[in-house]
Amino acid sequence: MMTNKPYDVVAIGNAIVDVLSFCDDSFITAQEMRKGTMQLIDAPRAEQLYNAMGQATEVSGGSAANTLAGMADLGAKTAFIGKVNHDELGRIFRHDMNAIGVEFKTPEATNGVPTARCLIAVTNDGQRTMNTFLGAAGEIHTNDVDVNLIQNAKIFYGEGYMWDLEVTKTALRHAFATARAAGTKIAFTLSDVFCVERSREDYLAMIEHDFDILFCNHDEAQALYPGKTFEQVLDLLQGKCEVVAVTGGSKGSIILTKDARIEVAPIWVHEVVDTTGAGDLYAAGFLYGYTHGMHLGQCGHLGSACASDIITHLGARAQKPLKRLLAA
């Protein structure tokens, strides 16, 4: 991308600390969860579920935040807009973002709402089922949107998980308008089938009119167009945005442009431990490549490499420097 803007990607997202615990499928059933998806929960449910979980590990998360952390690990210049409180989880989240090299200066929430947490049950097949208490993350208002950051970014990135509350929708719409006026490209991830089912009409309208780059997985893409085959879905998505990247786990990914379909082979891993963050890290690798002049096939390959790395351990933040993947 031929631009002298100082930031590669600026994102608005839910600032969340993940609380991860291994379990078997019977726990998912007993807790009446929908395996492999995300659902929003309130504070009492969060406490009940936490008490029912086994031994847990706390790791900073949040979809867009994970993507920025992966990009920063690769060497990109990124900045994050999101809300935490001045509590233990908020301090963990802010420390982790700054330590990895993501600029994060959004003021803390002042109304006493605690920092968001996502209680993640990881089953033996590595699948993650997420239960999110939004807390302070849902308190991003229009005046929290740092216009200067977005104007000075090559890409603004948003996450579908933020499309559940009117206040965060309004903040995102303001960010989209700011980006368009500044010549900043807009990238967006659909995030989850749950999100698509709740906001399908809004998503379809934004895909048509707002987004330059779209990320989704196979199931999310099909949820956009109920009753259509996957091939029909690809036909419908092709040309809607400058670039659409559709991931398929062990099947690799497909990158759509107006005139081409690029198939990207998967990268095999010995053992899948936890799929949390796989899509986020695919976006990290892809957007790093895109903002650093790689062709789209290379962007997809780097995205696959980052996703494959993250699923070999618990949590959505890299345990070994991702920059090593640039030489692979």
Secondary structure as GFF3:
##gff-version 3
##sequence-region A 1 328
A	DSSP	beta_strand	7	12	.	.	.	ID=ss1
A	DSSP	beta_strand	16	22	.	.	.	ID=ss2
A	DSSP	alpha_helix	25	30	.	.	.	ID=ss3
A	DSSP	beta_strand	38	40	.	.	.	ID=ss4
A	DSSP	alpha_helix	43	52	.	.	.	ID=ss5
A	DSSP	beta_strand	57	61	.	.	.	ID=ss6
A	DSSP	alpha_helix	63	74	.	.	.	ID=ss7
A	DSSP	beta_strand	78	81	.	.	.	ID=ss8
A	DSSP	alpha_helix	88	100	.	.	.	ID=ss9
A	DSSP	beta_strand	103	104	.	.	.	ID=ss10
A	DSSP	beta_strand	116	122	.	.	.	ID=ss11
A	DSSP	beta_strand	128	133	.	.	.	ID=ss12
A	DSSP	three_ten_helix	135	139	.	.	.	ID=ss13
A	DSSP	three_ten_helix	142	144	.	.	.	ID=ss14
A	DSSP	alpha_helix	147	151	.	.	.	ID=ss15
A	DSSP	beta_strand	153	159	.	.	.	ID=ss16
A	DSSP	three_ten_helix	160	162	.	.	.	ID=ss17
A	DSSP	alpha_helix	166	182	.	.	.	ID=ss18
A	DSSP	beta_strand	185	189	.	.	.	ID=ss19
A	DSSP	alpha_helix	193	209	.	.	.	ID=ss20
A	DSSP	beta_strand	213	217	.	.	.	ID=ss21
A	DSSP	alpha_helix	218	224	.	.	.	ID=ss22
A	DSSP	alpha_helix	230	237	.	.	.	ID=ss23
A	DSSP	beta_strand	243	247	.	.	.	ID=ss24
A	DSSP	three_ten_helix	249	251	.	.	.	ID=ss25
A	DSSP	beta_strand	253	256	.	.	.	ID=ss26
A	DSSP	beta_strand	261	264	.	.	.	ID=ss27
A	DSSP	alpha_helix	278	291	.	.	.	ID=ss28
A	DSSP	alpha_helix	296	310	.	.	.	ID=ss29
A	DSSP	three_ten_helix	322	327	.	.	.	ID=ss30
###
